[in-house]
Amino acid sequence: MGSDALAWILLHYKVFVLVLVRISTIFFLMPVFNSRTIAMPVKAAMALVLSWMIAPVVHVPGGLFPATSFGFFLLAVQELVIGLILSLLLRMVFAGLQIAGQMVGVQMGLSVANIMDPQTGVQSVIVAQFAYMIALLLFLVANGHHAILRVLFESFEILPPGGLLFSRPLYEIVMTMGHEMFVLSIKLMAPVMAILFLSQVALGILAKLVPQINMLIVSFSINVALGLFFFGLTLQYFWPVLARSLNRAVELMPLALRAMGG
């Protein structure tokens, strides 16, 4: 069976290349798979193996491939754009988590204590990194990576190579996930932000009543303690809120593929 698939790829290498472009784009951009802790050769090998498995069953319309190299390059760019859009829909959910963590970290006074994010290679507030890692672990425990692979397989049935079209429904789907990103960040961190805001108001009143106390120094420890305590209390509601947004993103992926197909 493996030799038959290899022979098919040698005869239909153009289909294999288009499938590889879409799969590798998703592998290098999707959460979990885009982690820098996964070696680049491992990602490349996984993309090649999946492309080798999927390419023989991908239906390609007759007369799809142009006679020129530039025309084939445009087809490859279309597959790249499809992978980018699918990755963007899911990354917006995790971006909402990072926005929430950034807001809480700044309010707690931890904006100067940035750490290197091993997933993206950029610096972020430690609270944002902690929230992102929790979400990633919950995503893996709930087999979210299996859902990504399932959508990836189904994407070639819904939208074969060469069928990309931009439409208004696609724009509305992307905007819907953008709205979901900000709503998620507010839902997760609104209690902590409210407590920190009330603590600042209380400290301001106390500073007027007892001006001898150095509130600047006192507020640092109070804000960090309150922020961490109430952030820990919100963790029990973390997954129900996150799961709804993740399910929303996974449900919108097939709709986005159909919108891209016109």
Secondary structure, DSSP 8 states (H G I E B T S, - for coil): -HHHHHHHHHHSHHHHHHHHHHHHHHHHHSTTTT-TTS-HHHHHHHHHHHHHHHGGG----TT-S-SSHHHHHHHHHHHHHHHHHHHHHHHHHHHHHHHHHHHHHHHHT-TT-EEE-TTTSSEEEHHHHHHHHHHHHHHHHTTHHHHHHHHHHHHHHHS-TT-----HHHHHHHHHHHHHHHHHHHHHHHHHHHHHHHHHHHHHHHHHH-TTS-HHHHHHHHHHHHHHHHHHHHGGGHHHHHHHHHHHHHHHHHHHHHHHT-
